[in-house]
Amino acid sequence: MEGAESGYFVRAVERHSGAELRIKQCSAGDVGCVVWDAALVLAKYLETSAFYRDGLHAFTGKTVVELGSGTGVVGLMASVLGAHVTVTDLEELQDLLNININDNKHLVTGSIQAKVLKWGESVKDLPPDPDYILVADCIYYEQSLEPLLRTMKELTGNSSCILCCYEERTIGNNPKIEISFFELLQSDFEIEEIPLDRHDEEYRSEDIHILHIKRKRHH
Ligand SMILES: C[S@@+](CC[C@H](N)C(=O)[O-])C[C@H]1O[C@@H](n2cnc3c(N)ncnc32)[C@H](O)[C@@H]1O
């Protein structure tokens, strides 16, 4: 495995322009310790031309919060593209997040910090009404669905856009979990699926979906 050193192995993530991101993953640890495919699909989607106008990326100077960041790869890509990013996860992922922030800080053109956020708990330490909220591969166990939705609801302002990427899984409880999540989500949010042909040309897959989600306006 490339770059193996003291329990870490490195996932290099190439960029359209400039040096690659180098993301450490742990060989021992929970699900947050590796880069999931949905994270790569979302990170590379952020580089697509849809986000550029007159050479300027839509994230430039914007406030971004990532939920369930794991290794931090998606948030790091956003910070490299010029956003002011807060990556969040449970306490036990903070060391890995900080290692990856430190290893890639020379590429960051916005800013990036890591914070503890357990879904369903207070979001008061996070920037209010972020412009974008990033969520990759976080719909996977039943007890988390309501707390995750509560966090999404508390964090989003009227103009916040949630970019949610998930891998559709057909095994075990997963189909049921996805259905419940989207049923709950629809009562407060509008959901637009991004067609596959607008994903990154290489980092795309039929079973990985990207959604743009906005709060419903109640009249
Ligand atoms: C499947 S991993 C995805 C990690 C990363 N987004 C990626 O796609 O590579 C799910 C992440 O959600 C985090 N997570 C799970 N339950 C959580 C909770 N209740 N509050 C906050 N984060 C949680 C895990 O620690 C893990 O990092």
The ligand as a Gaussian input file, in Angstrom:
#p B3LYP/6-31G(d) Opt

LIG

0 1
 C      -19.149000       6.088000       6.172000
 S      -18.220000       7.315000       7.022000
 C      -18.021000       8.571000       5.774000
 C      -16.818000       9.426000       6.031000
 C      -16.521000      10.458000       4.935000
 N      -17.598000      11.427000       4.808000
 C      -16.300000       9.764000       3.605000
 O      -17.279000       9.682000       2.827000
 O      -15.187000       9.268000       3.361000
 C      -19.458000       8.077000       8.081000
 C      -18.917000       9.169000       8.989000
 O      -19.969000       9.675000       9.806000
 C      -19.482000       9.835000      11.129000
 N      -20.593000       9.688000      12.070000
 C      -21.317000       8.575000      12.324000
 N      -22.241000       8.793000      13.260000
 C      -22.091000      10.098000      13.608000
 C      -22.769000      10.923000      14.556000
 N      -23.755000      10.456000      15.306000
 N      -22.384000      12.212000      14.670000
 C      -21.367000      12.689000      13.881000
 N      -20.682000      11.954000      12.982000
 C      -21.045000      10.663000      12.852000
 C      -18.464000       8.705000      11.285000
 O      -17.557000       8.952000      12.342000
 C      -17.821000       8.689000       9.913000
 O      -16.723000       9.557000       9.830000

